[in-house]
Amino acid sequence: MAHAIPFLTRAAFRAVAVIFVAAPLLAEDWPQYRGIHRDGVTTEKIATTFPTTRPREVWQAQVGRGHAAVSIADGRAITIGYSGKANPLKNDPTNRDTVFCFDAATGKELWRFDYAAVGRLKDEPGNGGYDGPHATPLILKDRVYTLSRTGKVHCLDAAQGTLLWERDLGADDGAKLPECGFAGSPLALDDSIIVSVGAAGTALDAATGKTRWKSSPEIAGYAAPTLVTDTNGVRRLLFFGYKELSAVDPADGKQLWSFPWPTKWGANATDPVAIGDSIFITAAYTRGCALVDLATGQPRYQSKIMASHCCPPIFRDGAYYGFSGYMNDEPENNSLACIDPIKGTEFWRQTGMCGQIMLADDNLVILLTTGDLVVARATAKAYEELGRTHILDHDECPVPPVLANSRLYLRTAKGLLRCLDVSP
């Protein structure tokens, strides 16, 4: 099954699929944050005939507030949301995070699991607009792993939703909370679960939840833990902290290097991307971007050509696609840009666009803050829009779209989950 081969190259996965899947279109699960390879890429195809034909809604559900995307595996669709008051000062038993499991095809609820949670954190800016969990559940074989905004980690049985183990890393390890809570989606690595808790992560035993290694309890960034392998086959884990990017040894968590990257409000929320033996990083609030040597952490260049707020990027055939600008700003002050991340030069830029992005086969699938769903060709030559349709209400901070088995799963921050048939 797809989630059992997270470290196959995409070329190898295609080869395996050709052998075992006798169908004209390749169907893929999406068992974790950003898909099988955590790169926002799927081999599936998507219709490009919008708005002539609109995607057909298959089912919808209410899942509570939050920014966790949906994970799809073995016919199950799993996400997590918050229900209750946006009040950090009261212990109200009605304030709960709930993990939902649906039949991915029909939307029938199969199980749910909830636990005590808070809506808005004490030092969180704004009026609680970011309440709810941010980290996407991880489905690994017969288990589900979740991370809450306050550092609670739960391991559940994927079939029944029963609790197998739990940890409270905020309480147990004294890890300091980011202003908007922990947000990095869990990563499976060998027989460990890696979470972005602490300045440079924490590793838990996948079977028992016991801590294998941990980093300084200083404030974490919002980006997900990222596993990278250099051209010599050496693996490193990358973590954003409040003010820096760190590389650590996956075996013991020993820090190999750190690169200073202070960002306004510590908003390091866009995942680093490995490109050969380099790492490309970016942040908003005029911070810009940088290319960093993977072995040493030394900068190769810094630039203002890309300044992504919290949009995981797409890298394909030497081109980096991402949104530049502050997501909560007006769309006209943002842009979708395609750049050469090695040279730090621009291929093209389409202004007035802001949202989330993924890649389906050779097409960009774009969910804008306006609620428009856009399909564009992934090419460095020029922006080429293939189709567009209005699909959701305006959402100032959209949740990344998920495409699995010809179904597009869209979840809003307010808790509406829609499953759409987008088969070509």
Secondary structure, 3 states (H helix, E strand, C coil): CHHHCCCCCHHHHHHHHHHHCCCCCCCCCECCCCCCCCCCEECCCCCCCCCCCCCEEEEEEECCECCCCCEEECCEEEEEEEECCCCCCCCCCCCEEEEEEEECCCCCEEEEEEEECCCCCCCCCCCCCCCCCCCCCEEECCEEEEECCCCEEEEEECCCCCEEEEEEHHHHHCCCCCCCCCCCCCEEECCEEEECCCCCCEEEECCCCCEEEECCCCCECCCCCEEEECCCCCEEEEEEECCEEEEECCCCCCEEEEEECCCHHHCCCCCCEEECCEEEEEECCCCEEEEEECCCCCEEEEECCCCECCCCCEEECCEEEEEEECCCCCHHHCEEEEEECCCCEEEEEEECCCEEEEEECCEEEEEECCCEEEEEECCCCCCCEEEEEECCCCCCCCCCCEEECCEEEEECCCCEEEEEECCC
